[in-house]
Amino acid sequence: MVSAADRVKKSARMSVWLSGKTMRARRPSDPGHPAGLDRERIIAASVRLLDAEGLAKFSMRRLAAELNVTAMSVYWYVDTKDDLLELALDSVFDELEVHDESADWRDRLRATATAYRGLLVRHTWMSALLGTFLNIGPHSMRFSMAVQDIVRASGLSPRGQMGGLAAVFQFVYGFGTIEGHFVQRCASAGMTQDEYFQEAMGTIAANPEAREVLAKSTKLMEARAGDTVAEMRERDFEFALDILVAGIETMTRREAGEAAR
């Protein structure tokens, strides 16, 4: 049987934000400790490394080298690598602007969804971590409260609000994750997105089996419009958001009709 004390201890390990010691803000009095090293610098360096090299290559030793300190100096401020990743993840949510609550909920939803998509593309390592941690840091919670306020303003009932949030922001998560991976792939290949796309289409067209699939998709590809990958992607994203907004409006009217019966 698990004791109450053990349950508390286990829950505290679930998140750095539940540990009671998010990060040690002050450097130790040891004269040998690096000057200028603090939690903000460590988090910022972590984000830079994750952006440049990705999650798979990130290590405390690599971070220490980037900061020109020993790994033990970093561990004075944070207990584990996972704690630091959770802190880095929360920090990038501070890049998102919370929009004026007096604005129409549709405009706020589109603006917030677009900003979230951009965040996922800039920081491709986020995608894997979002499902790993509880995301209860101050910046993550600020974003969460903002999107909850938007969906409440839509008029959806409390029963439907979480579904509305899931429809929009899980779509954005998937869209931004795939876009970020594609951008990263093109950069790794030393090609622009348009060059990579054209080469991929040429390769598919040269393959007899794949050519048949491509032929059936020709009308869809032509209807996307846009001269560049970026333009086609923007059209797809904006149209998908319009569909989701229309869906929320439809469900709000349906709920109102059911309540009036």
C-alpha positions as CSV (number, residue, x, y, z in Angstrom):
1,M,0.0,0.0,0.0
2,V,1.3,3.4,-1.0
3,S,1.4,5.9,1.9
4,A,0.2,9.5,1.6
5,A,3.7,10.7,1.9
6,D,4.9,8.5,-0.9
7,R,2.0,9.8,-3.1
8,V,3.0,13.4,-2.5
9,K,6.7,12.5,-3.2
10,K,5.7,10.8,-6.5
11,S,3.5,13.7,-7.6
12,A,6.3,16.2,-6.9
13,R,8.5,14.3,-9.3
14,M,5.9,14.6,-12.1
15,S,6.9,18.3,-12.7
16,V,9.6,20.7,-11.7
17,W,6.8,23.1,-10.9
18,L,5.6,20.7,-8.1
19,S,9.0,20.1,-6.6
20,G,9.1,23.2,-4.4
21,K,12.4,24.2,-5.8
22,T,11.8,25.2,-9.4
23,M,15.3,26.6,-9.8
24,R,17.8,28.1,-7.4
25,A,17.9,31.7,-8.3
26,R,21.2,32.7,-6.6
27,R,24.6,31.4,-7.3
28,P,26.5,29.8,-4.4
29,S,29.0,31.8,-2.4
30,D,31.8,29.4,-3.6
31,P,34.4,31.8,-5.1
32,G,35.1,29.1,-7.7
33,H,31.6,29.3,-9.1
34,P,31.3,31.0,-12.5
35,A,30.3,34.6,-12.3
36,G,27.2,35.6,-14.2
37,L,25.7,32.1,-14.3
38,D,22.0,32.2,-13.3
39,R,18.8,30.5,-14.2
40,E,17.8,32.9,-17.0
41,R,21.1,32.4,-18.7
42,I,21.0,28.6,-18.4
43,I,17.4,28.5,-19.8
44,A,18.2,30.8,-22.7
45,A,21.3,28.8,-23.6
46,S,19.2,25.6,-23.5
47,V,16.6,27.0,-25.9
48,R,19.4,28.2,-28.3
49,L,20.9,24.7,-28.3
50,L,17.6,22.9,-28.7
51,D,16.8,25.2,-31.7
52,A,20.2,24.7,-33.3
53,E,20.8,21.0,-32.6
54,G,17.5,19.4,-31.7
55,L,16.3,17.4,-28.7
56,A,18.3,14.3,-29.5
57,K,21.7,16.0,-29.2
58,F,20.9,18.0,-26.2
59,S,22.8,17.1,-23.0
60,M,23.9,18.7,-19.8
61,R,27.5,18.3,-20.9
62,R,26.9,20.0,-24.2
63,L,25.0,22.8,-22.4
64,A,27.9,23.3,-19.9
65,A,30.4,23.5,-22.8
66,E,28.2,26.2,-24.5
67,L,28.2,28.2,-21.2
68,N,31.9,27.5,-20.7
69,V,31.3,26.1,-17.3
70,T,31.4,22.6,-15.7
71,A,28.3,20.4,-15.7
72,M,28.3,20.5,-11.9
73,S,27.9,24.3,-12.1
74,V,24.7,23.8,-14.1
75,Y,23.4,21.1,-11.7
76,W,23.7,23.6,-8.8
77,Y,20.7,25.4,-10.4
78,V,18.7,22.4,-11.7
79,D,18.4,18.8,-10.4
80,T,17.9,16.9,-13.7
81,K,18.0,17.3,-17.5
82,D,14.2,16.7,-17.6
83,D,13.7,19.6,-15.1
84,L,15.7,21.9,-17.4
85,L,13.8,20.8,-20.5
86,E,10.5,21.5,-18.7
87,L,11.8,25.0,-17.8
88,A,12.9,25.6,-21.3
89,L,9.6,24.5,-22.7
90,D,7.7,26.9,-20.4
91,S,10.0,29.8,-21.3
92,V,9.2,29.8,-25.0
93,F,5.5,30.1,-24.3
94,D,6.4,33.6,-23.1
95,E,6.9,34.5,-26.8
96,L,3.1,34.3,-27.3
97,E,1.1,37.5,-27.0
98,V,-2.2,37.4,-25.1
99,H,-4.7,39.3,-27.2
100,D,-7.2,42.0,-26.0
101,E,-10.2,40.3,-24.4
102,S,-12.5,42.9,-25.8
103,A,-11.8,41.8,-29.4
104,D,-14.1,39.3,-31.2
105,W,-13.4,35.8,-30.2
106,R,-13.0,34.7,-33.8
107,D,-10.2,37.2,-34.4
108,R,-8.5,36.2,-31.1
109,L,-8.8,32.5,-32.0
110,R,-7.2,33.0,-35.4
111,A,-4.4,35.2,-34.1
112,T,-3.6,32.9,-31.2
113,A,-3.7,29.8,-33.4
114,T,-1.4,31.4,-35.9
115,A,1.0,32.5,-33.2
116,Y,1.0,29.0,-31.7
117,R,1.7,27.5,-35.1
118,G,4.7,29.9,-35.5
119,L,6.0,28.8,-32.1
120,L,6.0,25.2,-33.0
121,V,7.8,25.9,-36.3
122,R,10.5,28.0,-34.6
123,H,11.1,25.5,-31.8
124,T,10.6,22.1,-33.4
125,W,11.7,20.3,-30.2
126,M,8.6,21.5,-28.5
127,S,6.3,18.9,-30.1
128,A,7.9,16.0,-28.3
129,L,8.0,17.7,-25.0
130,L,4.4,19.0,-24.9
131,G,3.1,15.5,-24.4
132,T,5.8,14.6,-21.9
133,F,5.4,17.2,-19.2
134,L,2.3,18.6,-17.4
135,N,2.9,22.1,-18.9
136,I,1.9,23.9,-15.7
137,G,4.6,26.6,-15.7
138,P,3.6,30.2,-15.5
139,H,3.9,31.0,-19.2
140,S,2.2,27.8,-20.3
141,M,-0.6,28.4,-17.9
142,R,-1.0,32.0,-19.1
143,F,-1.4,30.6,-22.7
144,S,-3.9,27.9,-21.4
145,M,-6.0,30.5,-19.6
146,A,-6.0,32.7,-22.7
147,V,-7.3,30.0,-25.0
148,Q,-9.9,28.9,-22.5
149,D,-11.1,32.5,-22.3
150,I,-11.4,32.6,-26.1
151,V,-13.5,29.4,-26.3
152,R,-15.8,30.6,-23.4
153,A,-16.4,33.8,-25.4
154,S,-17.5,31.7,-28.3
155,G,-20.7,30.8,-26.5
156,L,-20.1,27.1,-26.4
157,S,-21.5,25.4,-23.2
158,P,-19.0,24.2,-20.6
159,R,-19.6,20.7,-21.9
160,G,-18.5,21.6,-25.4
161,Q,-15.6,24.0,-24.6
162,M,-12.9,21.4,-24.2
163,G,-13.9,19.7,-27.4
164,G,-13.7,23.1,-29.1
165,L,-10.2,23.7,-27.7
166,A,-9.1,20.2,-28.8
167,A,-10.4,20.7,-32.3
168,V,-8.5,23.9,-32.9
169,F,-5.3,23.5,-30.9
170,Q,-4.7,19.8,-31.7
171,F,-5.1,20.7,-35.3
172,V,-2.6,23.6,-34.9
173,Y,-0.2,21.3,-33.0
174,G,-0.3,18.8,-35.9
175,F,0.0,21.4,-38.6
176,G,2.8,23.3,-36.9
177,T,4.7,20.1,-36.1
178,I,4.6,18.8,-39.7
179,E,5.5,22.3,-41.0
180,G,8.4,22.6,-38.6
181,H,9.8,19.2,-39.6
182,F,9.5,20.0,-43.3
183,V,11.3,23.4,-42.8
184,Q,14.0,21.6,-40.9
185,R,14.3,18.9,-43.5
186,C,14.7,21.4,-46.3
187,A,17.4,23.3,-44.3
188,S,19.3,20.0,-43.6
189,A,19.2,19.3,-47.4
190,G,20.6,22.8,-48.2
191,M,17.5,23.6,-50.2
192,T,14.6,26.1,-50.1
193,Q,11.2,24.7,-49.4
194,D,10.2,25.3,-53.0
195,E,13.3,23.5,-54.4
196,Y,12.7,20.5,-52.1
197,F,9.0,20.4,-53.1
198,Q,9.8,20.5,-56.8
199,E,12.4,17.8,-56.5
200,A,10.1,15.6,-54.5
201,M,7.3,16.1,-57.1
202,G,9.7,15.2,-59.8
203,T,10.8,12.1,-58.1
204,I,7.2,11.0,-57.5
205,A,6.3,11.7,-61.2
206,A,9.2,9.5,-62.3
207,N,7.9,6.5,-60.3
208,P,5.1,4.6,-62.2
209,E,3.2,3.5,-59.1
210,A,3.5,6.9,-57.4
211,R,2.6,8.7,-60.6
212,E,-0.9,7.2,-60.5
213,V,-1.5,8.5,-57.0
214,L,-0.2,11.9,-58.1
215,A,-2.4,12.0,-61.1
216,K,-5.5,11.5,-58.9
217,S,-4.3,14.4,-56.7
218,T,-3.6,16.8,-59.6
219,K,-6.9,18.7,-59.2
220,L,-6.5,19.1,-55.5
221,M,-3.0,20.4,-55.9
222,E,-4.1,22.9,-58.6
223,A,-7.0,24.1,-56.4
224,R,-4.6,24.9,-53.5
225,A,-3.4,27.9,-55.6
226,G,-0.3,29.8,-54.6
227,D,3.1,30.0,-56.4
228,T,5.1,28.8,-53.4
229,V,5.0,26.2,-50.7
230,A,4.5,29.0,-48.2
231,E,1.5,30.4,-50.0
232,M,-0.1,27.0,-50.4
233,R,0.5,26.3,-46.7
234,E,-1.0,29.6,-45.7
235,R,-4.1,29.0,-47.8
236,D,-4.6,25.5,-46.3
237,F,-4.1,26.8,-42.7
238,E,-6.4,29.7,-43.0
239,F,-9.1,27.6,-44.7
240,A,-8.9,24.9,-42.1
241,L,-9.2,27.6,-39.3
242,D,-12.3,28.9,-41.1
243,I,-13.8,25.5,-41.0
244,L,-13.1,25.1,-37.3
245,V,-14.6,28.5,-36.5
246,A,-17.7,27.7,-38.5
247,G,-17.9,24.4,-36.7
248,I,-17.8,26.1,-33.3
249,E,-20.5,28.6,-34.5
250,T,-22.7,25.7,-35.7
251,M,-22.3,23.8,-32.4
252,T,-23.1,27.0,-30.4
253,R,-26.3,27.4,-32.3
254,R,-27.2,23.7,-32.0
255,E,-26.7,23.9,-28.2
256,A,-28.8,27.0,-28.0
257,G,-31.6,25.3,-29.9
258,E,-31.5,22.2,-27.7
259,A,-31.6,24.4,-24.6
260,A,-34.6,26.3,-25.9
261,R,-36.7,23.1,-26.4
